[in-house]
Amino acid sequence: MNKLDSNSTAFVSHYKHLPISERMILAVERQTSLFGKDGARVAAILKDAGTRNGAAIQHYYGDKDSLIDAAFVYRAQAFNDWAGNFRATLADIDVQLNHLILGMLGAWSYILKQTVPYCYHAGFLQKLHWFSVDSQTARNMTGEMKAFYTDVAIFLKEELGETEMRDRIELGSLQVISAVASKERELRDRLSQTPGTAAERGLEIERYAIELSESVAANLLRERYRPFANDPTELLREADQRSGDAQWVIERIS
């Protein structure tokens, strides 16, 4: 385990300016990403949140499951806001499957750029088995992220038919969440040794999101795949600019 993942004290110090209700969300996101839902112990969550109050989770959220739900809600608005702004950049473009996938992966890259070095959200979703056709969380997707996910399914259904669409989209979903969680771990490993600059990290994350969108689209469509006609980096940056700083939502779910 790298220094970022093993050093709870540094994590607490990084977020000490935030209210306890928000620190608990960040702590459960981190612990779930590292150890899974069952492995995320209440004592470790409270430690990462910087509190010794054993009743804090119950007071703010009711129980650990409700805190985990709140951690999903915490990032959801920022995902949807960015995805909506990205959709606006596609108005005059011949939209292909890779653009639709980038609508979701670009939102992840936006979140990632704003959370490094403590970037755990994709790992959190992976450990909850999110982003597959039959997962409860996927059924609970809302807003523009759900719209992009639905657009991908419609695109594949028109190209491949319903049965093949369902088989391939589940495989694609698993590829996406596994790849982005792996990228988070890679970044934390490297940043624990060599921080680099924000500009360098941003460019790396953008290129990864674009390349992964191409890879996923190619795996889904195979011989029908069409690559990006033009480099979509500026589309990502325009959506970033429209979105500004991410707005996180703290909601008690109990």
Salt bridges, closest charged atoms under 4 A:
ASP5 OD1 - ARG188 NE 2.77
GLU29 OE1 - ARG75 NH2 2.79
GLU29 OE2 - HIS121 ND1 2.69
ASP48 OD2 - ARG30 NH1 2.70
ASP65 OD1 - LYS37 NZ 3.44
ASP94 OD2 - ARG226 NH2 3.23
ASP134 OD1 - ARG166 NH2 3.56
GLU144 OE1 - ARG87 NE 2.64
ASP151 OD2 - ARG87 NH2 3.04
GLU159 OE1 - ARG224 NH1 3.40
GLU162 OE1 - LYS157 NZ 3.14
GLU164 OE2 - ARG168 NE 2.79
GLU186 OE2 - LYS183 NZ 3.15
GLU186 OE2 - ARG190 NH2 3.50
GLU204 OE2 - LYS183 NZ 2.75
GLU204 OE2 - ARG190 NH2 2.46
GLU206 OE2 - LYS113 NZ 3.16
GLU206 OE1 - ARG237 NH2 2.94
ASP231 OD1 - ARG207 NH1 3.23
GLU234 OE2 - ARG237 NH1 3.68
GLU238 OE2 - ARG242 NH2 2.66
ASP240 OD2 - LYS113 NZ 2.55
